[in-house]
Amino acid sequence: MDAVSVVAHLRDLASDPQNRTSIVRDKSCLAGLILFLSHQDDCVVESALKAFLYLCEEPAHCEIIRNELGLMESLENLKNRYDVDDEVKQLGRSIQLLLSPTVHMQTPETNSKKNKPSFFATSCNKRAKTVTLYIHGLHDVEKKHLCEEALLKVKGVISFTFQIAIQRCTVRVKPDLATDCLASAIAETRVLRAQQVIRNESGNEMYVPLHEMNVTVEKNSYLPDYLPEEVSPQKELDKAVIPTGSKSDSQGSWINSAANFLSKTFFW
């Protein structure tokens, strides 16, 4: 599987109204689509945008999608990319319009979170917490590798993904790991510095400074500290692709193939 086929599957799933609520409720799925917006291939970006357009057809979903960290920034950055066709940029502008608070009123979330299937193996881990960091100096692949090496040494880090275009890193960690430990480890590179990205009461993003000095960081000897297998029981499924329109359980099996690809691609 490659990025083109995976994002195409997600787009096709989103085209079916019956799948949209499950996709929107799955944070890992939305995060994956946001990552695809920074891809260098126009086809990947276009498919991700079309998936978001399908999801935004449901007014109740727009508030959730709009509040997803990094999405609005990615759409804004898309306007300034010289390597993206105007038609693709227009799709991005259409999504921005749909997500504008003046277009859709805030809709209270329902209890539909209960018993919703998770598309990604990593998202079923109830003991993990997610931290979004803004990395000052994260401008290229070389700096990304430095940040990877720093995070891999921190005991309690489970996984992480990067969005170099907006200098973001989303880190999944054990709940008892202090966020300052991440900032301290990143500061050891001497060329990178981290701030936490949070939303204030108004729903706007803000950067929170983190303590980098005098923080004791427990480090791994070799590999990241994965959580126990029983917490993430989902096994690797068959990689066969089943056409859209099959039964929901069949759709679940091939979307898990896409999940497999994303887990291997975006975990370092």
C-alpha positions as a Markdown table, in Angstrom:
| # | Residue | x | y | z |
|---|---|---|---|---|
| 1 | Met | 0.0 | 0.0 | 0.0 |
| 2 | Asp | 1.1 | 3.6 | -0.7 |
| 3 | Ala | -0.1 | 7.0 | 0.3 |
| 4 | Val | -2.1 | 7.4 | -2.9 |
| 5 | Ser | -4.1 | 4.2 | -2.4 |
| 6 | Val | -4.7 | 4.7 | 1.3 |
| 7 | Val | -6.0 | 8.2 | 1.0 |
| 8 | Ala | -8.2 | 7.1 | -1.9 |
| 9 | His | -9.7 | 4.4 | 0.3 |
| 10 | Leu | -10.4 | 7.0 | 3.0 |
| 11 | Arg | -12.0 | 9.3 | 0.4 |
| 12 | Asp | -14.2 | 6.5 | -0.8 |
| 13 | Leu | -15.3 | 5.6 | 2.7 |
| 14 | Ala | -16.1 | 9.3 | 3.4 |
| 15 | Ser | -18.3 | 9.3 | 0.2 |
| 16 | Asp | -20.7 | 6.9 | 2.0 |
| 17 | Pro | -22.8 | 8.9 | 4.5 |
| 18 | Gln | -23.0 | 5.8 | 6.7 |
| 19 | Asn | -19.3 | 5.9 | 7.4 |
| 20 | Arg | -18.9 | 9.6 | 8.1 |
| 21 | Thr | -19.7 | 9.7 | 11.8 |
| 22 | Ser | -17.2 | 6.9 | 12.5 |
| 23 | Ile | -14.5 | 8.7 | 10.5 |
| 24 | Val | -15.1 | 12.0 | 12.3 |
| 25 | Arg | -15.1 | 10.4 | 15.7 |
| 26 | Asp | -11.8 | 8.7 | 15.1 |
| 27 | Lys | -9.1 | 11.3 | 15.9 |
| 28 | Ser | -6.4 | 9.2 | 14.3 |
| 29 | Cys | -8.3 | 9.1 | 11.1 |
| 30 | Leu | -8.7 | 12.9 | 11.0 |
| 31 | Ala | -5.0 | 13.4 | 11.9 |
| 32 | Gly | -4.0 | 11.1 | 9.0 |
| 33 | Leu | -6.1 | 13.1 | 6.6 |
| 34 | Ile | -4.5 | 16.3 | 7.9 |
| 35 | Leu | -1.0 | 14.9 | 7.3 |
| 36 | Phe | -2.0 | 14.0 | 3.7 |
| 37 | Leu | -2.7 | 17.8 | 3.1 |
| 38 | Ser | 1.1 | 18.4 | 3.4 |
| 39 | His | 2.0 | 15.6 | 0.9 |
| 40 | Gln | 4.0 | 16.5 | -2.2 |
| 41 | Asp | 1.7 | 14.6 | -4.5 |
| 42 | Asp | -1.2 | 16.6 | -5.8 |
| 43 | Cys | -3.3 | 13.5 | -6.1 |
| 44 | Val | -2.9 | 12.7 | -2.4 |
| 45 | Val | -3.7 | 16.3 | -1.4 |
| 46 | Glu | -6.8 | 16.4 | -3.7 |
| 47 | Ser | -8.1 | 13.0 | -2.3 |
| 48 | Ala | -7.7 | 14.2 | 1.3 |
| 49 | Leu | -9.5 | 17.4 | 0.5 |
| 50 | Lys | -12.4 | 15.6 | -1.1 |
| 51 | Ala | -12.6 | 13.3 | 1.9 |
| 52 | Phe | -13.0 | 16.4 | 4.1 |
| 53 | Leu | -15.6 | 17.8 | 1.7 |
| 54 | Tyr | -17.7 | 14.7 | 2.1 |
| 55 | Leu | -17.3 | 14.8 | 5.9 |
| 56 | Cys | -18.4 | 18.5 | 6.0 |
| 57 | Glu | -21.6 | 17.7 | 4.2 |
| 58 | Glu | -22.9 | 16.7 | 7.7 |
| 59 | Pro | -23.4 | 20.0 | 9.6 |
| 60 | Ala | -23.0 | 18.3 | 12.9 |
| 61 | His | -19.5 | 17.2 | 11.9 |
| 62 | Cys | -18.1 | 20.6 | 11.0 |
| 63 | Glu | -17.5 | 21.8 | 14.6 |
| 64 | Ile | -15.5 | 18.6 | 15.4 |
| 65 | Ile | -13.5 | 18.9 | 12.2 |
| 66 | Arg | -12.8 | 22.6 | 12.6 |
| 67 | Asn | -11.4 | 22.0 | 16.1 |
| 68 | Glu | -9.0 | 19.4 | 15.0 |
| 69 | Leu | -5.5 | 20.7 | 15.7 |
| 70 | Gly | -3.5 | 21.6 | 12.6 |
| 71 | Leu | -6.3 | 21.5 | 10.0 |
| 72 | Met | -7.1 | 25.2 | 9.5 |
| 73 | Glu | -3.3 | 25.9 | 9.4 |
| 74 | Ser | -2.8 | 23.2 | 6.8 |
| 75 | Leu | -5.6 | 24.6 | 4.7 |
| 76 | Glu | -4.1 | 28.1 | 5.0 |
| 77 | Asn | -0.7 | 26.9 | 4.0 |
| 78 | Leu | -2.1 | 25.2 | 1.0 |
| 79 | Lys | -3.0 | 28.6 | -0.5 |
| 80 | Asn | 0.7 | 29.5 | -0.6 |
| 81 | Arg | 2.0 | 26.4 | -2.1 |
| 82 | Tyr | 3.4 | 27.0 | -5.6 |
| 83 | Asp | 3.5 | 23.2 | -6.4 |
| 84 | Val | -0.3 | 22.7 | -6.1 |
| 85 | Asp | -2.8 | 23.3 | -8.9 |
| 86 | Asp | -5.3 | 26.1 | -8.6 |
| 87 | Glu | -8.2 | 23.6 | -8.7 |
| 88 | Val | -6.8 | 21.8 | -5.6 |
| 89 | Lys | -6.4 | 25.1 | -3.8 |
| 90 | Gln | -10.0 | 26.0 | -4.6 |
| 91 | Leu | -11.1 | 22.7 | -2.9 |
| 92 | Gly | -9.2 | 23.9 | 0.2 |
| 93 | Arg | -10.9 | 27.3 | 0.1 |
| 94 | Ser | -14.3 | 25.5 | -0.2 |
| 95 | Ile | -13.6 | 23.5 | 3.0 |
| 96 | Gln | -12.5 | 26.7 | 4.8 |
| 97 | Leu | -15.8 | 28.2 | 3.9 |
| 98 | Leu | -17.8 | 25.2 | 5.0 |
| 99 | Leu | -15.9 | 25.2 | 8.3 |
| 100 | Ser | -16.4 | 28.9 | 9.0 |
| 101 | Pro | -18.4 | 29.4 | 12.2 |
| 102 | Thr | -20.7 | 31.7 | 10.3 |
| 103 | Val | -21.8 | 28.9 | 8.1 |
| 104 | His | -22.4 | 26.2 | 10.7 |
| 105 | Met | -23.7 | 26.8 | 14.2 |
| 106 | Gln | -22.1 | 24.8 | 17.0 |
| 107 | Thr | -23.9 | 21.5 | 17.4 |
| 108 | Pro | -23.7 | 19.7 | 20.7 |
| 109 | Glu | -22.0 | 16.3 | 20.5 |
| 110 | Thr | -24.2 | 13.4 | 21.0 |
| 111 | Asn | -23.6 | 10.1 | 22.7 |
| 112 | Ser | -22.5 | 8.5 | 19.4 |
| 113 | Lys | -19.0 | 8.2 | 20.7 |
| 114 | Lys | -20.1 | 5.1 | 22.6 |
| 115 | Asn | -19.2 | 1.8 | 21.0 |
| 116 | Lys | -17.8 | 3.5 | 17.9 |
| 117 | Pro | -15.3 | 1.3 | 16.0 |
| 118 | Ser | -11.8 | 2.7 | 15.8 |
| 119 | Phe | -10.1 | 2.6 | 12.4 |
| 120 | Phe | -6.6 | 2.7 | 13.8 |
| 121 | Ala | -4.9 | 0.2 | 16.1 |
| 122 | Thr | -3.2 | 3.0 | 18.0 |
| 123 | Ser | -6.4 | 4.8 | 18.8 |
| 124 | Cys | -7.8 | 2.0 | 20.9 |
| 125 | Asn | -5.3 | 2.5 | 23.6 |
| 126 | Lys | -7.2 | 4.1 | 26.4 |
| 127 | Arg | -4.1 | 4.7 | 28.6 |
| 128 | Ala | -2.3 | 7.0 | 26.2 |
| 129 | Lys | -2.5 | 10.7 | 26.0 |
| 130 | Thr | -1.8 | 12.9 | 23.0 |
| 131 | Val | 0.4 | 16.0 | 23.1 |
| 132 | Thr | 0.7 | 18.5 | 20.2 |
| 133 | Leu | 4.0 | 20.4 | 20.0 |
| 134 | Tyr | 5.1 | 23.4 | 17.9 |
| 135 | Ile | 8.8 | 22.8 | 17.2 |
| 136 | His | 10.8 | 25.9 | 16.6 |
| 137 | Gly | 13.4 | 25.1 | 14.0 |
| 138 | Leu | 11.6 | 22.1 | 12.4 |
| 139 | His | 12.1 | 23.2 | 8.8 |
| 140 | Asp | 13.5 | 20.2 | 7.0 |
| 141 | Val | 14.0 | 16.4 | 7.1 |
| 142 | Glu | 17.4 | 16.8 | 8.8 |
| 143 | Lys | 15.9 | 18.6 | 11.7 |
| 144 | Lys | 13.0 | 16.1 | 11.8 |
| 145 | His | 15.5 | 13.3 | 12.2 |
| 146 | Leu | 17.1 | 15.1 | 15.1 |
| 147 | Cys | 13.7 | 15.4 | 16.8 |
| 148 | Glu | 13.0 | 11.8 | 16.1 |
| 149 | Glu | 16.2 | 10.7 | 17.8 |
| 150 | Ala | 15.5 | 12.9 | 20.8 |
| 151 | Leu | 11.9 | 11.6 | 21.3 |
| 152 | Leu | 12.9 | 7.9 | 20.8 |
| 153 | Lys | 15.1 | 8.2 | 23.8 |
| 154 | Val | 12.3 | 9.3 | 26.1 |
| 155 | Lys | 10.8 | 6.5 | 28.1 |
| 156 | Gly | 7.0 | 6.7 | 27.9 |
| 157 | Val | 6.8 | 7.9 | 24.3 |
| 158 | Ile | 4.6 | 5.6 | 22.3 |
| 159 | Ser | 4.5 | 7.1 | 18.8 |
| 160 | Phe | 4.7 | 10.4 | 17.0 |
| 161 | Thr | 3.9 | 12.0 | 13.7 |
| 162 | Phe | 5.3 | 15.2 | 12.0 |
| 163 | Gln | 3.8 | 18.0 | 9.9 |
| 164 | Ile | 7.0 | 19.8 | 8.8 |
| 165 | Ala | 5.0 | 22.3 | 6.8 |
| 166 | Ile | 3.5 | 23.8 | 10.0 |
| 167 | Gln | 6.3 | 22.7 | 12.4 |
| 168 | Arg | 4.0 | 20.4 | 14.3 |
| 169 | Cys | 4.7 | 17.1 | 16.1 |
| 170 | Thr | 1.9 | 15.1 | 17.6 |
| 171 | Val | 3.1 | 12.7 | 20.3 |
| 172 | Arg | 1.3 | 9.9 | 22.0 |
| 173 | Val | 2.7 | 9.2 | 25.5 |
| 174 | Lys | 1.9 | 7.3 | 28.7 |
| 175 | Pro | -0.4 | 9.4 | 30.9 |
| 176 | Asp | 2.3 | 9.7 | 33.6 |
| 177 | Leu | 4.9 | 11.3 | 31.3 |
| 178 | Ala | 5.3 | 15.0 | 31.9 |
| 179 | Thr | 5.1 | 17.2 | 28.8 |
| 180 | Asp | 8.1 | 19.1 | 30.1 |
| 181 | Cys | 10.2 | 15.9 | 29.6 |
| 182 | Leu | 9.5 | 16.1 | 25.8 |
| 183 | Ala | 10.6 | 19.7 | 25.7 |
| 184 | Ser | 13.7 | 19.0 | 27.7 |
| 185 | Ala | 14.6 | 16.1 | 25.3 |
| 186 | Ile | 14.1 | 18.2 | 22.2 |
| 187 | Ala | 16.1 | 21.1 | 23.7 |
| 188 | Glu | 19.1 | 18.7 | 24.0 |
| 189 | Thr | 19.4 | 18.9 | 20.2 |
| 190 | Arg | 20.5 | 22.5 | 20.7 |
| 191 | Val | 18.8 | 23.6 | 17.5 |
| 192 | Leu | 15.2 | 22.8 | 18.3 |
| 193 | Arg | 12.8 | 24.1 | 20.9 |
| 194 | Ala | 9.2 | 22.9 | 21.7 |
| 195 | Gln | 6.1 | 24.6 | 22.9 |
| 196 | Gln | 2.8 | 22.9 | 23.6 |
| 197 | Val | -0.2 | 23.7 | 21.4 |
| 198 | Ile | -3.5 | 23.9 | 23.2 |
| 199 | Arg | -6.9 | 25.5 | 22.7 |
| 200 | Asn | -8.2 | 28.3 | 25.0 |
| 201 | Glu | -11.8 | 28.7 | 26.1 |
| 202 | Ser | -12.6 | 30.6 | 22.9 |
| 203 | Gly | -11.4 | 27.6 | 20.8 |
| 204 | Asn | -8.3 | 29.4 | 19.5 |
| 205 | Glu | -4.9 | 27.8 | 19.4 |
| 206 | Met | -2.2 | 29.1 | 21.7 |
| 207 | Tyr | 1.4 | 28.1 | 22.4 |
| 208 | Val | 2.3 | 27.3 | 26.0 |
| 209 | Pro | 6.0 | 27.5 | 27.0 |
| 210 | Leu | 7.5 | 24.4 | 28.6 |
| 211 | His | 10.2 | 24.0 | 31.1 |
| 212 | Glu | 13.4 | 22.7 | 29.5 |
| 213 | Met | 15.9 | 22.9 | 32.4 |
| 214 | Asn | 16.2 | 20.9 | 35.5 |
| 215 | Val | 13.8 | 18.3 | 34.2 |
| 216 | Thr | 14.7 | 14.7 | 34.8 |
| 217 | Val | 14.1 | 12.6 | 31.7 |
| 218 | Glu | 14.0 | 8.9 | 32.0 |
| 219 | Lys | 15.5 | 7.5 | 28.8 |
| 220 | Asn | 15.1 | 4.2 | 26.9 |
| 221 | Ser | 18.1 | 2.0 | 26.3 |
| 222 | Tyr | 17.0 | 0.9 | 22.9 |
| 223 | Leu | 13.4 | 1.2 | 21.8 |
| 224 | Pro | 10.3 | 3.3 | 22.8 |
| 225 | Asp | 8.3 | 2.1 | 25.7 |
| 226 | Tyr | 5.4 | 0.4 | 24.0 |
| 227 | Leu | 2.3 | -0.2 | 26.0 |
| 228 | Pro | 1.4 | -3.9 | 26.8 |
| 229 | Glu | -0.1 | -6.0 | 24.0 |
| 230 | Glu | -3.3 | -6.6 | 25.9 |
| 231 | Val | -4.1 | -2.8 | 25.8 |
| 232 | Ser | -3.8 | -2.8 | 22.0 |
| 233 | Pro | -5.2 | -6.2 | 21.0 |
| 234 | Gln | -5.9 | -5.4 | 17.4 |
| 235 | Lys | -3.8 | -7.8 | 15.2 |
| 236 | Glu | -2.5 | -7.2 | 11.7 |
| 237 | Leu | -5.2 | -8.0 | 9.3 |
| 238 | Asp | -5.2 | -9.2 | 5.8 |
| 239 | Lys | -4.0 | -6.6 | 3.2 |
| 240 | Ala | -6.7 | -7.4 | 0.6 |
| 241 | Val | -8.6 | -4.5 | -0.6 |
| 242 | Ile | -12.4 | -4.9 | -0.7 |
| 243 | Pro | -14.5 | -2.6 | -2.9 |
| 244 | Thr | -16.6 | 0.2 | -1.4 |
| 245 | Gly | -20.2 | -0.8 | -1.0 |
| 246 | Ser | -19.6 | -4.1 | 0.8 |
| 247 | Lys | -20.9 | -4.9 | 4.2 |
| 248 | Ser | -19.7 | -2.7 | 7.1 |
| 249 | Asp | -17.5 | -5.5 | 8.5 |
| 250 | Ser | -15.8 | -6.0 | 5.1 |
| 251 | Gln | -15.2 | -2.2 | 4.9 |
| 252 | Gly | -13.6 | -2.4 | 8.4 |
| 253 | Ser | -11.1 | -5.1 | 7.3 |
| 254 | Trp | -9.7 | -3.1 | 4.4 |
| 255 | Ile | -9.7 | 0.2 | 6.3 |
| 256 | Asn | -7.6 | -1.6 | 8.8 |
| 257 | Ser | -5.2 | -2.4 | 6.0 |
| 258 | Ala | -5.0 | 1.4 | 5.5 |
| 259 | Ala | -4.5 | 1.8 | 9.2 |
| 260 | Asn | -1.6 | -0.7 | 9.1 |
| 261 | Phe | 0.1 | 1.4 | 6.4 |
| 262 | Leu | -0.4 | 4.7 | 8.3 |
| 263 | Ser | 1.0 | 3.2 | 11.5 |
| 264 | Lys | 4.1 | 2.0 | 9.8 |
| 265 | Thr | 4.6 | 5.1 | 7.7 |
| 266 | Phe | 4.0 | 7.7 | 10.5 |
| 267 | Phe | 5.6 | 5.9 | 13.4 |
| 268 | Trp | 9.3 | 6.4 | 13.9 |
